[in-house]
């Protein structure tokens, strides 16, 4: 069973909060920059997955899709 539009939207909002938090972290060394870079790459991958899920939900009316 596919996740509902609401479930996917909640994941997107939580991800946005994580991205905002990352944006407030100070970069004090090149190690910090590398760690933040890896986290941003992970968040980007998760965001892409959320986008794909939303697209899939929008194309599948039985999954409780709502128009954007």
C-alpha positions as CSV (number, residue, x, y, z in Angstrom):
1,X,0.0,0.0,0.0
2,X,1.3,3.4,-0.9
3,X,1.8,6.2,1.7
4,X,-0.9,8.8,1.7
5,X,-0.4,12.3,0.4
6,X,-0.6,13.5,4.0
7,X,2.1,11.1,5.2
8,X,4.4,12.1,2.4
9,X,3.8,15.8,3.1
10,X,4.7,15.3,6.8
11,X,8.0,13.7,5.7
12,X,8.7,16.7,3.5
13,X,8.0,19.2,6.3
14,X,10.2,17.2,8.7
15,X,13.0,17.2,6.1
16,X,12.6,21.0,5.7
17,X,13.1,21.4,9.4
18,X,16.3,19.2,9.2
19,X,17.6,21.4,6.3
20,X,16.9,24.6,8.3
21,X,18.8,23.1,11.3
22,X,21.8,22.2,9.1
23,X,21.8,25.8,7.8
24,X,22.3,27.1,11.3
25,X,25.3,24.9,12.1
26,X,28.7,26.8,12.3
27,X,31.5,25.5,10.0
28,X,34.6,25.7,12.1
29,X,36.9,23.3,10.2
30,X,37.2,21.4,7.0
31,X,36.1,18.3,8.8
32,X,32.9,20.2,9.7
33,X,32.4,21.2,6.1
34,X,32.8,17.6,5.0
35,X,30.3,16.3,7.5
36,X,27.8,19.0,6.6
37,X,28.3,18.2,2.9
38,X,27.6,14.6,3.5
39,X,24.5,15.4,5.5
40,X,23.3,17.8,2.7
41,X,23.8,15.0,0.1
42,X,21.8,12.6,2.3
43,X,19.0,15.2,2.7
44,X,19.0,15.8,-1.1
45,X,18.6,12.1,-1.7
46,X,15.7,11.9,0.8
47,X,14.1,15.0,-0.8
48,X,14.3,13.3,-4.2
49,X,12.6,10.2,-2.8
50,X,9.8,12.4,-1.3
51,X,9.4,14.1,-4.6
52,X,9.1,10.7,-6.4
53,X,6.6,9.5,-3.8
54,X,4.5,12.6,-4.2
55,X,4.6,12.2,-8.0
56,X,3.6,8.6,-7.7
57,X,0.8,9.5,-5.3
58,X,-0.5,12.2,-7.6
59,X,-0.6,9.7,-10.5
60,X,-2.4,7.1,-8.4
61,X,-5.9,8.3,-7.3
62,X,-6.4,5.1,-5.2
63,X,-3.4,6.3,-3.0
64,X,-5.5,9.2,-1.7
65,X,-3.9,11.7,-4.1
66,X,-4.9,15.3,-4.1
67,X,-4.2,17.8,-6.8
68,X,-1.2,20.0,-6.2
